[in-house]
Amino acid sequence: MSETTGASYAAASYKTAGVDIEAGDRAVELMKEWVKKTQRPEVLGGLGGFAGLFDASALKRYERPLLASATDGVGTKVDLARRLGVYDTIGHDLVAMVMDDIVVCGAEPLFMTDYICVGKVHPERVAAIVKGIAEGCVLAGCALVGGETAEHPGLLGPDDFDVAGAGTGVVEADRLLGADRIRTGDAVIAMAASGLHSNGYSLVRHVLFDRAGLKLDQHVAEFGRTLGEELLEPTKIYSLDCLALTRTTDVHAFSHITGGGLAANLARVIPDGLHAIVDRATWTPAPVFDLVGTTGQVDRLELEKTLNMGVGMIAIVPEDSTDVALATLADRGVEAWVAGEITDRGDHETGAALVGDYA
């Protein structure tokens, strides 16, 4: 080994390499109160263990319990949260992306874990992110049983971060929802989205910022607030609303409208030989969708392949159950409407299609 010459160096440590263990510990202390708010009776232990514990004996009430699992992130929407310095809403998006996938099969959300990756641990910022995740878990009816905060200096900038999560739910085998339950004549019920939700932000950012040069802090009259506030609107969490429908109606299937748009996601639950027809005239997309389309000269089909266009969740129910289904959702404050029906496939090549023009 050659001798070191010229400069003198202080003793190296994890902290000088960019990882601050004390800051991580502080973040854990700050987030504990929020995680506690998500607890269910089945959760054992507290935050800080190596693994989250959930008492599976609670599943004994099921004849044949099927566990449902899902994992997801929030995508490039996190960049807007970073730029706006707003960290306590992005967790709602994360819970929605995971738990609303789980409820599609009729499963009750049970618990979730999160993963937060940062360039530098800012304890209050990490705690704010976890606060949003915890609030989302309460809205979804699940527990936040654990997670991980990882500091990656050199790979991420000091203010950069990303979030991901995984969740588990349970459904009775004979109550499993899906394509095999759907019949000709079923009604397609749409549930309104709260906005863009958490998909298509690469297109949105490219159109609004790279091409049009819009600013996050500029007020947009059609929104009644700033552009940043509109774009950061949290994803609506439908889990408990969907479970309420399973108790009041004979729901056949759900479809969570995320990346790929309404038609593509709806087609995933339509059986061979049948087709879902959705009439655009039954609703008017919120102004943010028109802003993206008009500003970027994005044609309608491209928008519909990328964005939810104002529909965040679909329920497919027997035609004679539509009134009860709509009343159940209205009682829960969910805007919903009959958007279409299930028909024979006919000459259609795909399992779902949008027809007509928006109202």
N, C-alpha and C positions, 0 to 999 in steps of 0.2 A: 504494500500500500504506500502510495507516495505521500509525502508530508504536505500538509496544508500551509500555504504561504499567503502573505498579503493581508487578507481580512481575518477578523476574529468573529466567532459566532456564539450567540447565546445558546444555552442548552435547549434542545428541541423538546416540544411537548405536543400533545394532541391539540391544545388550544392554539399554539403558534402555527400549527398546520391548518387551522381554520375551524376546528370542531370544539364547541364550547359545551362541555358536559353540564356545567353549573346552570347555564341558560336553559338547557333541556330539562333539567330537574325543576327549574322555576316554572317552565311551561306546563309540566305535569301538575304541579300544585295548583296553578291557575285554572286548569281545565276540569279538575275533580268535581267541582260543584255542578258543572253542566252535565257531566257524565252521570252523576248521581240522579239527575232528574229523569233519566231514561230507564231506570231500573224496573224490571219485572220481578215477580216473586220467584221465578225460576233461576234468577241469576245469583251465583255464589261468589263470594269474595269481592274485592274492590279493585280499583285501578292500581296498576303497578306490578301485577303478577306477570309471569311469563306467558300465561295463556288465560283467556277468558273462559269462565265456567258457566255452563247452563245445565240445569237439572233435567235430564231427558226423561225422568220418571213422569214428568208432566204429560208426556205423550201417551201414557197408558190408557188415557180415555179414548184414544183412537183405536179402531179395529185394525186398520192397516195404514199406519202413517207413512206418507211419502214426504221425504225432505226435498225441498226445492232450494237451489242455490243460484246466485248470480253475482257478477262482479262488473264494475264499470268505473269510469272516471267522469270528469266534467269537460274535458277537452280544452280548447283554446279560450273558453270563457274565463278561465283563471287569469288570463293576461289582462282582461278588462278589470277584474277585481284588484289586481296588483296596481294597475295604472290609476284607478280611482281611490285606492287606499281603503277599500271597503272589503272586509274579510269575514263578516259574520252572516253572509247570505249564501255564499258559495256551497256551504255544507248542505243547505236545503236541496240544491241541485244534485249533489252526490247521492243523498238518500233517495230522492225521486228516481234517479237513473237506475239504482239497484233494486229498491223495494217495489217499484211499480212494474218491473220486469217479473219479479217473483209472484206478485198477486195475480198476474195474467192467468196462471193455471188454477187460480182459486185458493192459493196458499195464504195462510196467515203469516205475516212477517214475525219472526221470533227475535233474531239478534243480528248485529252487524259489527264489523271491525273496519277500521280506517287506516290508511297509510298516507302520511303527509311528508313530502320530500321538499326540503328547503335548501337554499344556498347558504343561509345563515339563520340560526334560530333567534327570532325576536319573540320572547315569551308571550307578550301580550297579543301579538299577531297570531301565533299558533293557537293560543287559547280562544281567540275570536273565531278562528276557523272551526275549532272543535265545538264551540258554542252553537254555531250554525248546524253542524252535524247532529248535535244532541237535540236541538229544537226540531230538526227534521225527523229524527227517530221518534220523538213524541208524537208528531203528526202521523207517522206511519204505524205507530203502535208497537214498535220494536225496541229492544234494548241495545245500547252501545256497550259491548262487553270488553272492548280493548282496541288497541291499535298500535301504531308505530310512527314516531317522528324521526326522520333521518336527515342529517345535515351533510350536504354534499358540496363543500367548497371546491371551487375549481371547475366543477361540472355545471353548476348553476350560479348565477349572479347573486349577490347578497340579498336582493329583494325578490328573487325568483322563487316560485314554489309550484308544486303540483299536488293534486289529491286523487286518491282512488279508494275504493271500498269494496267489501264483499259482504253478502248477507245470506241468511238462511231462513226459510219458512217451512211450514208444514201444511199438508192437505190430506184429508181422508181419501183413500184410493178411489172409492166409488163416487167422490165429489169432484174428481179431477176434471177441469174444464179444458175444452179444446175442439179441434176440427170435427171429431167424430160425433159431437152432439148437435152440430149445426144442421138445420133443415131448410128446404125451400120455403120461402114466405117469412122467415125470421126477419125481425126488424134490426136495423143497424142504428144504434144510438150513439151520437157523438157527445163527448164531454169537452167543454171549452178549455183551451190552453190559457195559461196566464201570460203568455207572450211567446218569445222564441224558444223558451225552455233551455236546453243545453246542447243543441245540435245545429250544425251549419254555420258556426261562428267563423270558420276559416273563410267562407264565402262572404259573410257579413262584414268582417273586418277588412277584407280585400276591397269590397265595393265601397263601403262608407269611408274608410280611412285612407287606403292606398290610392284609390282612384278619385274619390270625390273630395278628399281632404277635410271631411267633417271633423268636428271637435267633440270630445265627450262632454264638455261642460256647456255646450250650446243648447239653448232652449228650443224645443220643437213644439210648435203650437198644437199640432195634431195629437201629441202625446200628453200635453199639459204638464210636462216636466222636461228635464234635460235628456239628451240622447243617452248619456251614460246611465242614468237612472232607469231608462226604458230597457236598455240592453242587459242590465244586471238584474232585472226582475227575476226572482227565484222561480224555478220550475215548480209547478203545482204537484203536490203529492196526493195521489188518488187512492192509495192502498185501502184506507178505512172506508172510503166511499164505495169502492168495488166490493169489499166484504159485506157492506150493508146490502148491496144489491143481491148478493148470493143468499141472504137471509130472507129477502122479501119477494124475490122472483126466481124463476127457473132459468138463470143465466146459462147460456150455452158456451160463450167464449168472450174473452177480452183481447184487445190488441193495444199495446203501448206504442204510441206514435212517436218514434225517435228518428235516428238517422236513417235516411232512405225515404222518408215522407209517409203520407197516409196510405196511399195505394199499396206500396211495397210491404209495409208492416201489416196491413190488414190481410194481404194475400197470404201471409205466413200461417194464418189460422183457418183459411178457407179450404175445405176438402176438395179432392178431385171430383169433377162433375158439377160443382156449384160455383157461383160467381157472386161477388158483392158489388152492387151498384150504389155509388154514393153521389147524391145530387148536390153540386156546388151551390145551387140556388137556395139551399136551406140555411146558409149562413154567410156572413160578411167577414172576411179576415181582418184582423186589427190593422191599423195604419202602418205599423212597423214592417209588415210584409210588403205593402205597396211601396214603401220607401226603399227597401232593398231592391225590389224588382225594377222600379222606375229609375233609381239612381244608377244602378249597374246595367241597365238595359238587359236584364235577365229575363228570358222568356218564361211563360207560365209553367210549362212542363219541367223546366230546370228548377224553378222555385219549388215546385211540388215534389221533386225528387230529393230536395235538400232540406226543406223546412216543413214544420208541421202545419202551416197555414191556418192556425187557429184551433186545431183539434189535438188534444193531448192524449186522450184515451177513447177507445171504442168498446161498447158492450153490445153483444149480439144476443137478443132475447126473442122468445116466441112473440108473434105479432100481438096476441091477446094479453101480453104482459107489459106492453109499452106504457100504458097509463100508470101502472103501479111503479114501474121502473123510473119514469120521469118524476113522479111524486116523491119517491124515495130520495132521488138526487136533489130535487128542489128543497126538500126538508133539510138537507145537509148543506145547502147553499151552493150547490154545484149547478152551473148553467149547462143544460143539456137539451138535446132535441133529436127527433127522428131524422136521420140524414140519408137513409136509403134502405135497401132490402136485399135479401139473399134470393137469387134466381138460379135457374138451370144455366149451365155453362153456355150452351148454344154455340155461337161462333167465336166467343171470346177466347183469347189465348192465355190470359193471365187470370189470377184468382180474384182480382179486385180492380175497379176502374172508377174514375171520377167523370161525371158527365155534366153537361150544361155549363152555365156561367155563374160566377159568384153574385150573390144578391147585392 
